[in-house]
Amino acid sequence: PPGRCPAPRPPASRRPPSHHPRHPRHPQGYVILYLNVDFDGPVSCLRLKENTSFLFDVQEAGGAEVRENVEVDDTVEHELSGSKGTAHFAMKFDKGSKHVATMNVVRRAQKGVKDLGDPYAEGVGAGEWTAVAAFECRGVEPVVFHPRDGFVVVCESGATFVDVDLSEGEWFEYDERGGESVGVTGLEWRFEKN
């Protein structure tokens, strides 16, 4: 029906069981961001907007130094000196260091992450911890997620709200098509390393 988020793909029978039933096998060597929310009113799902940039506090891998409010944007490619590679985020924790810490947003279509699901299509259901993004991290890892306005709310009426700001952990609006108030509350997040 209109306004419904598509159901996630069922896992293939050859995949091993996991404690994450929606996304049975995750890529190794990545940090995965999970979200959990509650809905107020007839909301189908919450999903990420295409070309989402993420705001994190990051920590030096194996160290204690933390940098706050750094942006990781998969539409931006930083060239890495001394390398042919690029990264969505690159920094040096120590100015004198030759080592550059990098982070890349990993998309479902990339090799090894097809089982992550598609956070741009599937979305997060109410009361379900759902993997929404994976990050390939070298020398750095995210430790705090700062949600902003990169979300889309899909209502059961078919109404869609874009650029939903969850920086306060909740959002409320009136769905004129459905004639009811709708909202997202109780936003929780967590990271898991693979």
Buried (B, 14 or more C-beta within 10 A) or exposed (E): EEBEBEEBBEBEEEEEEEEBEBBBBBBEEBBBBBBBBBBBBBBBBBBBBEEBBBBBBBBBEEEEEEBEEBEBBBEEEBEEEEEEEEBBBBBEBEEEEEEBBBBBBBBBEBEBBBBBBBBBEBBBBBEBBBBBBBBBBBBBBBBBBBBBBBBBBBBBBBBBBEEBEBEEEBBEBEBEEBEBEBBBBEBEBEBBEE
